[in-house]
Amino acid sequence: MTDKDYNDCVDNFADGVYRFIVKNIRHTEDAQDIVQSAFEKLWVNREQVLPEKAKSYLFTVAYHQMIDHIRKSNKMPLSEETAIPHQQITQQDAELKQVLMHAVNELNPIQKSLVLLKDYEGYSYQEIGEIMHLSESQVKVYLHRARLILKTKLSAYAPTASKCN
Amino acid sequence: MQLNESTYETIFLLYIDKELSPKERLEVEAFIANNPSYALEMEALQATVISSDNIQYPFKENLKQQGWNATYSTIIKEDLQAIPGLSTPFKNALKKEATTKGIIVKPFGFNQHKFTYAAIAACLMVFLGYQQLTKVPVSNSIAANKKMEVFSSAASPIVETSISNASPKAFAKNNEQIVETKQIVLTEQQAITKLQASNSSKTQRTNFLQQELIAMAEPTPNNGSLNQTVITKLSSNYNNPITINAIASNSIDTETAPEENEPISYEVIDTEDPDRTIFIANFEIDGNKLRGLKRKITSLFKNYKSERNQ
């Protein structure tokens, strides 16, 4: 990968990686740090990474750094800024999208990452498996399970949202 | 792909995940069109798909190639400004005064100069020992050496001279005589072993050996067809050789074999060189060299004492 290829990666993939991470951990500064670390690693290993594999490489590195971050933060109590109270959202935000995002946030980290990678980045099951070190069938099963959970939660939230509106 | 009540959910999920082929997607759409009751199911599943947000990474420029250097340089500058370093008085407080008096290590009564000599002497001893060990080719035992020597001295008058000068016919006779001399050598070996066992004095042993060898040598040249021999056999490995020099009356230069047997005279060259070889287990040490080494070491210690007295 040349320096120009690297800069193209920044233009094309930085937003996607950042979106994926910030939606997962819901902390902008930590997400920025993770994105910066991912690109730093890409820069260091740019000679070994092919340009066509750069996006997958970035998401893989960012995903695993995010997992490490989540493990560390699970040991510490969540700060009040990052913790979004359930009642507050249901009362203030009635839009379906926000309810959906709230439901997504309640998924476990693997299911959440699967949904975000699928919906935001449009990765195939195989690509998601490569990023998250899962088999294709595992991706399929976990993702379908996550969709059904979201469907159940949306059906539970939808009446509340409609009542609020 | 078969769409029915049991499989529709999985196929719908694959549809919203865009994992179906265009043909399969058409089949699903056709199924929903034919079965409107499943349209709500499809809508509910479609609702779980998150639409993309317009979230952007705010520091994209800093990630670029030029941005890295700029970012790191600013970070380093900020760090340098934020942490200027320790003050000079604090650094001075960390320093320790250099010690003026060094620690004197007293010698343990053994001068380094002498230690060098001792080391050289030790190396020399090892070298000499190794030389002695590698010097002996086959066997380290003196008995074997002496056996070989006696055998060669007994056989050589016949073999060495006759091969060079005698005719093939005479050579055949020589072979017969070699067998005889071997028998003689066996008796000679027995005599030598007796000598070793008796622990007699060295002069007695040499005299006895002379007598034995003379007695053995007398019958051997009793051949009319053979050239008379010159026995000058000395073993280089044997430190205490008894040389028997048998000078024949007829010279070896004459090609015609003399028919008359001339008497052989034997001359003892050296019998006084004492055997100073020391045997330790299977090792053989040259006594002369060991004595020289001992002298050197004692001279070293004498010098050391004289220096110490001065």
Interface residues (C-beta under 8 A of the other chain):
Chain A: D3 Y6 N7 V10 D11 A14 D15 V17 Y18 R19 V22 K23 Q32 V35 Q36 F39 E40 W43 L96 K97 L100 M101 V104 V115 L116 K118 D119 Y120 G122 S124 Y125 K140 L143 H144 R147 L148 L150 K151 L154 S155
Chain B: E9 T10 L13 I16 D17 K18 E19 A44 L45 A47 T48 V49 I50 S51 S52 D53 I55 Q56 Y57 P58 F59 K60 N62 L63 K64 Q65 W68
